[in-house]
C-alpha cells in the first residue's frame, strides 16, 4: 500500500538528531524522498543512512539556516540534484536559558542567536523553497512549542518563548498569504520532548523535569517519535482543508 507521502520530496531542517531525525525517518517510511539538512553534516548523513538502510530514499546536506545566501544556494542545489520540493519542515532550533535580569551582554547574545535560528532561520529556509512549494501546492510544517502559547513554569526562557510565539505568528500569517497558491502552512507544538537539545538540563536539573510532568496529564515526557504522527498528518493529503493551525503534542500540558 502506498504511503501517505508517496511521490513527495520532503526537506527537513535540523534532521541530524531529535525531533528532526524522527520526522525525517517517519516521512521516508510513508514514501517520501527525504532531504536531511543539518548544520552538522555528519549527523545529517547518519539520518540519511538510517533511511536508506530501511529501504527509503534520502539525501543529506550541510546547512546553516542563519545564512540566507546559503539557504538560497541549497534550494537551487536540491532542485538540481533531487527534484521539486513539495514538503518543508522547519525544525532547526536552539535554546539557552539565561535571565533577562542577569548579565545584559550574555542575555543579548543568547537573544540574537536564538532569534537567528528559531525565527530568521525559518524565514530564510521558507523563502528559499517558496517558488517550488508554490508551484507544486506544497505543505509547510513548522515546529512550534507549548511556549508558542505560554511561558512554562521554568525560569529563564524569555528569548526562547518569544521565538516560539513568533513561529506560531509566522505560521498563521504565512498561511493567510499562501492560501491562494494552494500552499498549506501549519505547525506542531511539542511539549517536553527528550532530545539532545535538552539532555544536559534534564540530567542536571531533574526538578525542572518534574515541574513539566506535574503539569502533564499523560504523566511522562515525550519522545521524538511522538511528534512524527502529527508531522506526517499535516504534510499529507488528509488535512486538505487545514491551514494556519497548530497541532499540540504536549501530553495535555495546556489543558490544566
PLY file of the C-alpha trace (Angstrom):
ply
format ascii 1.0
element vertex 256
property float x
property float y
property float z
element edge 255
property int vertex1
property int vertex2
end_header
0.00 0.00 0.00
1.44 3.42 -0.93
2.42 5.60 1.99
0.75 8.87 2.89
3.67 10.85 1.46
4.32 8.84 -1.68
5.79 10.88 -4.58
6.73 13.80 -2.33
10.17 15.30 -1.78
10.45 16.50 1.80
13.10 18.80 3.22
13.65 18.62 6.98
15.94 21.08 8.75
17.73 20.06 11.93
17.34 16.48 10.73
20.53 15.21 12.33
19.03 14.39 15.72
16.00 14.55 17.96
12.65 15.58 16.52
14.05 16.36 13.07
15.68 12.96 12.75
12.49 11.21 13.83
10.35 13.18 11.36
12.78 12.51 8.50
12.71 8.76 9.18
8.92 8.80 9.58
8.43 10.68 6.32
10.61 8.20 4.46
8.59 5.36 5.93
5.50 6.97 4.38
7.12 7.04 0.94
8.70 10.50 0.74
12.16 11.08 -0.65
13.76 12.92 2.27
16.39 15.65 2.17
18.04 15.82 5.61
19.57 19.21 6.35
21.63 19.99 9.42
24.40 22.33 10.45
26.27 19.18 11.42
26.71 17.41 8.10
27.82 14.16 9.72
24.57 13.79 11.66
22.53 14.61 8.55
24.43 11.86 6.73
23.68 9.49 9.61
19.95 10.16 9.32
20.07 9.62 5.55
22.00 6.39 6.04
19.38 5.13 8.50
16.63 5.87 5.99
18.46 4.16 3.14
19.20 1.20 5.39
15.45 0.82 5.87
14.86 0.87 2.11
13.92 4.52 1.85
15.20 7.37 -0.30
17.29 10.09 1.30
19.89 12.75 0.66
21.90 14.76 3.16
23.40 18.25 3.01
25.06 20.60 5.46
23.20 23.87 6.02
23.37 26.77 8.46
19.83 28.13 8.41
21.03 31.53 9.64
22.90 32.05 6.36
20.32 33.38 3.91
22.60 33.11 0.87
23.46 29.51 1.76
19.77 28.67 2.05
19.07 30.07 -1.41
22.01 28.16 -2.87
20.88 24.97 -1.14
17.41 25.24 -2.64
18.95 25.52 -6.10
21.23 22.54 -5.47
18.39 20.35 -4.21
16.22 21.30 -7.19
19.05 20.26 -9.49
20.13 17.07 -7.73
16.92 15.78 -6.14
13.88 17.48 -7.67
11.00 19.79 -6.82
10.41 20.03 -3.07
6.76 19.70 -2.04
7.10 19.46 1.77
9.19 21.67 4.04
9.66 21.04 7.76
11.21 23.96 9.63
12.54 22.11 12.66
16.03 23.54 13.29
16.13 25.34 16.62
18.23 26.13 19.68
17.53 27.05 23.28
19.55 28.75 26.01
18.43 29.68 29.49
19.74 32.97 30.81
17.63 35.55 32.67
16.89 38.93 31.16
17.63 40.30 34.63
21.15 38.83 34.61
24.22 39.82 32.63
22.85 42.04 29.86
25.59 41.19 27.36
25.16 37.44 27.87
21.39 37.65 27.56
21.56 39.81 24.42
23.99 37.37 22.75
21.64 34.48 23.55
18.67 36.50 22.27
20.39 37.23 18.97
21.49 33.61 18.49
18.07 32.17 19.31
16.25 34.58 17.01
18.79 33.96 14.24
18.00 30.23 14.23
14.43 29.93 15.52
12.90 32.84 13.61
15.24 34.16 10.92
16.24 30.61 10.04
12.60 29.65 9.46
12.18 32.65 7.18
15.44 32.02 5.31
14.62 28.40 4.51
10.98 29.11 3.70
11.86 31.88 1.25
14.47 29.67 -0.41
12.00 26.86 -1.14
8.92 29.02 -1.68
8.99 29.00 -5.51
8.90 25.19 -5.58
6.27 24.97 -2.85
4.01 27.48 -4.59
4.44 25.79 -7.96
3.53 22.38 -6.51
0.89 23.48 -3.98
3.13 22.18 -1.24
2.94 21.99 2.52
4.98 23.70 5.24
5.20 22.26 8.74
6.80 24.49 11.36
7.88 23.20 14.75
6.49 25.45 17.44
6.19 24.62 21.13
3.93 24.84 24.15
5.92 28.05 24.53
4.17 29.33 21.43
1.33 29.98 23.91
2.68 30.05 27.45
5.84 30.81 29.35
6.24 27.44 31.02
6.84 27.02 34.72
10.60 27.09 34.38
12.76 30.20 34.62
15.00 31.98 32.17
13.24 31.27 28.85
12.35 34.77 27.67
14.22 34.53 24.37
13.04 31.01 23.52
9.42 31.77 24.47
9.47 34.89 22.29
10.91 32.97 19.35
8.27 30.25 19.54
5.45 32.79 19.81
6.97 34.19 16.63
6.92 30.81 14.89
3.19 30.49 15.54
2.56 34.03 14.31
4.63 33.34 11.21
2.66 30.15 10.58
-0.69 31.94 10.72
0.41 34.92 8.64
2.07 32.76 6.00
-0.98 30.52 5.77
-3.12 33.58 5.08
-0.76 34.79 2.38
-0.15 31.47 0.63
-3.68 30.08 0.74
-4.40 31.48 -2.70
-1.48 29.41 -4.03
-2.81 26.19 -2.51
0.07 26.01 -0.03
-0.94 24.81 3.44
1.10 26.09 6.38
0.69 24.51 9.81
2.71 23.81 12.93
3.25 21.15 15.56
3.55 22.24 19.20
5.68 19.80 21.20
5.72 19.75 24.97
8.71 18.43 26.87
10.40 16.06 24.43
13.51 14.13 25.42
16.08 15.23 22.82
19.81 16.03 22.74
18.82 19.71 22.83
17.69 19.44 26.45
19.68 16.41 27.62
22.08 18.40 29.81
19.31 20.34 31.50
17.30 17.18 32.15
20.34 15.49 33.69
21.45 18.45 35.78
18.04 19.67 36.94
15.58 16.81 37.38
13.38 19.14 39.44
12.64 21.13 36.27
11.56 17.97 34.50
9.25 17.21 37.41
7.65 20.65 37.04
6.66 19.66 33.50
5.49 16.19 34.48
3.35 17.50 37.33
1.52 19.64 34.78
1.18 16.93 32.10
-1.93 14.70 32.29
-0.22 11.83 30.48
2.42 11.89 33.21
5.50 11.42 31.05
7.92 13.30 28.88
7.55 12.85 25.15
9.88 11.08 22.76
10.83 12.42 19.31
8.63 9.71 17.81
5.60 11.32 19.49
5.93 14.27 17.08
6.14 12.12 13.94
2.42 11.31 13.65
1.24 14.94 13.75
4.02 15.94 11.32
3.01 13.20 8.86
-0.65 14.15 9.16
-0.02 17.83 8.39
2.21 17.01 5.41
-0.22 14.51 3.91
-3.41 14.99 1.89
-5.58 14.09 4.90
-5.93 17.66 6.29
-6.68 19.22 2.90
-8.78 21.97 4.49
-6.44 22.69 7.40
-4.06 25.64 7.30
-2.84 28.22 9.80
-3.28 25.75 12.64
-1.08 24.18 15.28
-1.43 20.57 16.43
-0.34 20.29 20.05
1.67 17.23 21.05
2.28 18.11 24.67
0.78 15.26 26.69
-2.09 17.55 27.59
0.08 20.24 29.20
-2.17 23.10 28.08
-5.36 21.51 29.37
-4.61 22.13 33.05
0 1
1 2
2 3
3 4
4 5
5 6
6 7
7 8
8 9
9 10
10 11
11 12
12 13
13 14
14 15
15 16
16 17
17 18
18 19
19 20
20 21
21 22
22 23
23 24
24 25
25 26
26 27
27 28
28 29
29 30
30 31
31 32
32 33
33 34
34 35
35 36
36 37
37 38
38 39
39 40
40 41
41 42
42 43
43 44
44 45
45 46
46 47
47 48
48 49
49 50
50 51
51 52
52 53
53 54
54 55
55 56
56 57
57 58
58 59
59 60
60 61
61 62
62 63
63 64
64 65
65 66
66 67
67 68
68 69
69 70
70 71
71 72
72 73
73 74
74 75
75 76
76 77
77 78
78 79
79 80
80 81
81 82
82 83
83 84
84 85
85 86
86 87
87 88
88 89
89 90
90 91
91 92
92 93
93 94
94 95
95 96
96 97
97 98
98 99
99 100
100 101
101 102
102 103
103 104
104 105
105 106
106 107
107 108
108 109
109 110
110 111
111 112
112 113
113 114
114 115
115 116
116 117
117 118
118 119
119 120
120 121
121 122
122 123
123 124
124 125
125 126
126 127
127 128
128 129
129 130
130 131
131 132
132 133
133 134
134 135
135 136
136 137
137 138
138 139
139 140
140 141
141 142
142 143
143 144
144 145
145 146
146 147
147 148
148 149
149 150
150 151
151 152
152 153
153 154
154 155
155 156
156 157
157 158
158 159
159 160
160 161
161 162
162 163
163 164
164 165
165 166
166 167
167 168
168 169
169 170
170 171
171 172
172 173
173 174
174 175
175 176
176 177
177 178
178 179
179 180
180 181
181 182
182 183
183 184
184 185
185 186
186 187
187 188
188 189
189 190
190 191
191 192
192 193
193 194
194 195
195 196
196 197
197 198
198 199
199 200
200 201
201 202
202 203
203 204
204 205
205 206
206 207
207 208
208 209
209 210
210 211
211 212
212 213
213 214
214 215
215 216
216 217
217 218
218 219
219 220
220 221
221 222
222 223
223 224
224 225
225 226
226 227
227 228
228 229
229 230
230 231
231 232
232 233
233 234
234 235
235 236
236 237
237 238
238 239
239 240
240 241
241 242
242 243
243 244
244 245
245 246
246 247
247 248
248 249
249 250
250 251
251 252
252 253
253 254
254 255
